[in-house]
Amino acid sequence: MLKVENLSVNYGGIQALRGISLDVPVGRIVTLIGANGAGKSSTLRAIAGLVRNKSGSVTWKEKHLLGLNPEHVLERGIALCPEGRRIFPHLTVLENLKLGGYSCKNREEEDAGIERAFSLFPRLRERSWQKGGTLSGGEQQMLAVGRALMSDPELIMFDEPSMGLAPILVEEVFDIIERINKEGKTVLLVEQNAFAALKIADYAYVLEVGEITLQGPGEELLRDPRVVSAYLGG
């Protein structure tokens, strides 16, 4: 289980997270929803080791993560698929994937990761020698997910995976997240599309101005009047 306890994050004089606590059980999909600036991305960045000014406790399978560098968090089996995709536009699809597999111990592990990505996203196989920057938005998101999976993580964190995508592609992205979960990956999902996120989540947390204000099973929060009013257009 990923366990976050009393996590606080500061950017200079701004407190982005104010002592939040949450659990992500192994094999589950847990989502964080909230408005822009609520602290959702800061939570993932702190877990991934990308934020320095933080306090509290973060453990994964009872091993402490807080204070580790990002590469050491990855070695513990946790990968981040970042907001905005952040692929390398001048590198090919294959080169992007290989960079995601920099922690692979040998060629066999790297090849297995590439095949995993191509199996999940056949379009990437077709475009393996195409520059990342020439892909469509949906294909770039597929590449970002495939790159994050190259290390074969146990826990994968998604930061706004549907951002900027057409509705039909949003549905495809969430289908892919469910498939990844069914194949054994634990998922922590940050998403502005609250309806889509809650629909697939086993459990959910609502963040407001750096604090958790609501939590419960995804299906329950879908029906909660406060969530409907604030995030679902009710």
Stockholm file with secondary structure:
# STOCKHOLM 1.0

chainA/1-234         MLKVENLSVNYGGIQALRGISLDVPVGRIVTLIGANGAGKSSTLRAIAGLVRNKSGSVTWKEKHLLGLNPEHVLERGIALCPEGRRIFPHLTVLENLKLGGYSCKNREEEDAGIERAFSLFPRLRERSWQKGGTLSGGEQQMLAVGRALMSDPELIMFDEPSMGLAPILVEEVFDIIERINKEGKTVLLVEQNAFAALKIADYAYVLEVGEITLQGPGEELLRDPRVVSAYLGG
#=GR chainA/1-234 SS CEEEEEEEEEETTEEEEEEEEEEECTTCEEEEECCTTSSHHHHHHHHHTCCCSEEEEEEETTEECTTCCHHHHHHTTEEEECTTCCCCTTSBHHHHHHHHTTTCSSHHHHHHHHHHHHHHCHHHHHTTTSBGGGSCHHHHHHHHHHHHGGGCCSEEEEESTTTTCCHHHHHHHHHHHHHHHHTTCEEEEECSCHHHHHHHCSEEEEEETTEEEEEECHHHHHHCHHHHHHHSCC
#=GC SS_cons         CEEEEEEEEEETTEEEEEEEEEEECTTCEEEEECCTTSSHHHHHHHHHTCCCSEEEEEEETTEECTTCCHHHHHHTTEEEECTTCCCCTTSBHHHHHHHHTTTCSSHHHHHHHHHHHHHHCHHHHHTTTSBGGGSCHHHHHHHHHHHHGGGCCSEEEEESTTTTCCHHHHHHHHHHHHHHHHTTCEEEEECSCHHHHHHHCSEEEEEETTEEEEEECHHHHHHCHHHHHHHSCC
//
